[in-house]
Amino acid sequence: MSVNDVPRPKRGPHLVLMALYALFILASGSRAAVQIATKFHVAPLAYLLSAVAAVTYIVGWFAIRRAAHGRPRLAEVMLWVELAGVVVIGTLSVVRRSWFPDASVWSDYGGGYGWVPAALPIAALLWLHRTHERVPEEQKETAS
Amino acid sequence: MSALVPIAWIVAGYAVLVAGAGALGVVLKAPRPRWLDQMAWMLEALCAVLALGAVGSLIQGHRPASMSTHLGYVAAVVCVLPVALGSVREDRDSWSSGVVAVAALATGVIAVRLMMTR
């Protein structure tokens, strides 16, 4: 593969991932904001965790954008943090129902959102793995 | 208020069609066709009708269970598609069809949620 064949950072599957992250920033952010503002006393842990999820999606969006421009370090950390969050909070919401009088974004592994929150970091990690597996080979060929 | 229900279902059904067309573009690795943009803007026009209907029913005195949630859905249903289309305005790559597909699907879900919170 020559340098000219390397896809421009503006194009590629990361566009779809970023669109999904943007949607979840909107969904979890507005959900957390409304719930914290109007009924925080009902389920403070769940609502704070929804806010944490929103922040994670914001950082995740930037991390994927940076990774698409060849700087994957932040994404390598953030996507695993996000996946761990979905797994830990999803499991806690199943085994400790009393801690979650109301659902958070990651309750039941994101079941309230069609399990997209669980699939999203996995898809992003697969993209990251595939994209940055190719980069060293391209760099070798460019150098030669 | 009941008039909103059929409009919301039309929006949701048409959104699924637009999302399917966008997903097909990604699968076929074809550059984003102009007609997909036109389909998306048609969906946006339907969303505007739905939002106007929702606002009209609020003006007539109808009060949903959670006003803030309902208004959030009204705003989201008209904003998601223009933002998505704007973000891929100069990009006709096949993956940009995926962005349109994601936005259309999200719009359909929001339309259904809007109907549920009315």
Chai-1 contact restraints between the chains, C-beta under 6 A:
chainA,res_idxA,chainB,res_idxB,connection_type,confidence,min_distance_angstrom,max_distance_angstrom,comment,restraint_id
A,R11,B,D93,contact,1.0,0.0,6.0,A-B,restraint_1
A,G12,B,W95,contact,1.0,0.0,6.0,A-B,restraint_2
A,P13,B,W95,contact,1.0,0.0,6.0,A-B,restraint_3
A,L15,B,W95,contact,1.0,0.0,6.0,A-B,restraint_4
A,L15,B,V99,contact,1.0,0.0,6.0,A-B,restraint_5
A,V16,B,G98,contact,1.0,0.0,6.0,A-B,restraint_6
A,V16,B,V99,contact,1.0,0.0,6.0,A-B,restraint_7
A,V16,B,V102,contact,1.0,0.0,6.0,A-B,restraint_8
A,A19,B,V99,contact,1.0,0.0,6.0,A-B,restraint_9
A,A19,B,V102,contact,1.0,0.0,6.0,A-B,restraint_10
A,L20,B,V102,contact,1.0,0.0,6.0,A-B,restraint_11
A,L23,B,A106,contact,1.0,0.0,6.0,A-B,restraint_12
A,S30,B,G72,contact,1.0,0.0,6.0,A-B,restraint_13
A,V34,B,S68,contact,1.0,0.0,6.0,A-B,restraint_14
